[in-house]
């Protein structure tokens, strides 16, 4: 198939592009390189452009004769979204609307949307959520993603346009060959921050809240290796290509690890006893958030291959060491 990948130079998008190349698909990457990197593109052709540029988007989509679009281009920093909500509504929602309208105008009828567990907010009655759990985002980041989902739902109901929305939990890890990985300066993910602390790129790692009602008092999250997440996208693409209807799926392993467990595992794997500072809770952090992924396992046959915290951290650690070495030498 011929696929347009927005945000294909970023962390998850670049892994998607690499996998599409392995599978023999024809890929065009549309990215403004605001947080992505051209060196991370291992397959396909790059168009440097912004989703706010309707004229360029129209030209690319109408000339491309695409079978599907995979949409990864979004801002992802929760705290930043609270400080600057308009930035998030403009890019994550308004620009997604540009893309959806442009797909309609160009006759592209299949889209896979990169969503987030943040659409659930703080779920009632425990941490495990199903796709039918009411959406109650507590920050502009989650709200902007929920707005896109609702738009896709309504547009799909009114037309022959079909989509799959994948709600990510905590994506981590890197390409096993260390070709690509997390390369975002303002990373907020616990595993990335812990590894960069172990490397000496940060002075200390903060643990926000140690008095939650969990086994060790710290928050519990569901971590998923980026490669397993990419395979979920491949299955979603095949589902749409085979005529399947619009669907929403959680992407997580269904169990979680506490912050303290992750920190301990990072210290064991890296061999570095880095400084950890325990501080107060952050507003809006759920005590526990894990995915019920029954739907995607049963409907699409998703079978995660890397459900192992140690494996996730090891691939990320190998990547971080290589990334900073290349960065400091000027290679990237």
Secondary structure, DSSP 8 states (H G I E B T S, - for coil): -EEEEETTTSHHHHHHHHHHHHTT-EEEEEE--SS--GGG--SSEEEE--TT-HHHHHHHHHHHT-SEEEE------HHHHHH-HHHHIIIIIIHHHHHHHHHHHHT--EEEEEEEGGGG-S-TTSSEE-TTS-----SHHHHHHHHHHHHHHHHHHHSS-EEEEEEE-EEE---TTSSS----TT---HHHHHHHHHTTSSS-EEEE-S-SSSSSSS-EE-EEEHHHHHHHHHHHHHHHHTT---EEEEES-S--EEHHHHHHHHHHHH-----EEEE---TT--SEEEE--HHHHHHH----S---HHHHHHHHHHHHHHHHHHHHHT--
